Amino acid sequence: MVERLKQSVEGLEPPQCPDCHLEMAWYRSVLVKGSEPGTIEHFFQCSNCNRLRDIRTRSNLTRSAAA
Protein backbone atom coordinates (compact mmCIF):
# COMPACT_ATOMS: atom_id res chain seq x y z
CA MET A 1 0.00 0.00 0.00
CA VAL A 2 2.82 2.42 0.85
CA GLU A 3 4.43 1.86 -2.55
CA ARG A 4 1.13 2.66 -4.27
CA LEU A 5 0.83 5.90 -2.32
CA LYS A 6 4.39 6.87 -3.28
CA GLN A 7 3.71 6.08 -6.95
CA SER A 8 0.57 8.22 -6.91
CA VAL A 9 2.56 11.32 -5.91
CA GLU A 10 5.26 10.78 -8.56
CA GLY A 11 2.90 11.96 -11.29
CA LEU A 12 2.04 15.20 -9.51
CA GLU A 13 3.77 18.47 -10.15
CA PRO A 14 4.63 20.12 -6.82
CA PRO A 15 2.64 23.30 -6.17
CA GLN A 16 4.25 26.67 -5.57
CA CYS A 17 3.93 28.36 -2.20
CA PRO A 18 1.49 31.30 -2.59
CA ASP A 19 3.59 33.36 -0.15
CA CYS A 20 7.20 32.56 -1.12
CA HIS A 21 6.65 31.45 -4.74
CA LEU A 22 9.00 28.49 -4.15
CA GLU A 23 8.30 24.92 -5.20
CA MET A 24 6.85 23.02 -2.26
CA ALA A 25 8.24 19.65 -1.18
CA TRP A 26 6.13 16.51 -0.73
CA TYR A 27 5.43 15.94 2.97
CA ARG A 28 3.10 12.90 3.11
CA SER A 29 0.14 11.17 1.49
CA VAL A 30 -2.87 9.54 3.12
CA LEU A 31 -5.80 7.49 1.89
CA VAL A 32 -8.96 9.51 2.59
CA LYS A 33 -11.56 7.51 4.52
CA GLY A 34 -15.24 8.27 4.12
CA SER A 35 -14.69 9.57 0.59
CA GLU A 36 -14.79 7.95 -2.82
CA PRO A 37 -12.68 4.78 -2.93
CA GLY A 38 -9.10 5.45 -4.00
CA THR A 39 -9.06 9.14 -3.01
CA ILE A 40 -5.60 10.14 -1.80
CA GLU A 41 -4.70 13.41 -0.13
CA HIS A 42 -1.14 14.61 -0.75
CA PHE A 43 0.43 17.20 1.53
CA PHE A 44 3.21 19.52 0.40
CA GLN A 45 5.25 21.86 2.63
CA CYS A 46 7.17 25.04 1.83
CA SER A 47 10.79 24.75 2.93
CA ASN A 48 10.93 28.50 3.60
CA CYS A 49 7.77 29.35 5.56
CA ASN A 50 6.51 25.80 6.41
CA ARG A 51 3.09 26.49 4.89
CA LEU A 52 1.17 23.30 4.01
CA ARG A 53 -0.97 22.66 0.96
CA ASP A 54 -3.02 19.59 0.11
CA ILE A 55 -4.02 18.11 -3.22
CA ARG A 56 -6.54 15.29 -3.63
CA THR A 57 -6.23 12.72 -6.37
CA ARG A 58 -8.05 9.54 -7.34
CA SER A 59 -6.12 6.34 -7.78
CA ASN A 60 -6.95 2.81 -8.85
CA LEU A 61 -5.92 1.35 -5.49
CA THR A 62 -7.21 -2.14 -4.90
CA ARG A 63 -6.88 -4.24 -1.79
CA SER A 64 -4.82 -7.37 -2.02
CA ALA A 65 -6.74 -10.61 -1.70
CA ALA A 66 -4.17 -11.78 0.85
CA ALA A 67 -4.75 -8.78 3.15
Order of alpha helices (4+ residues) and beta strands (2+ residues): alpha-beta-beta-beta
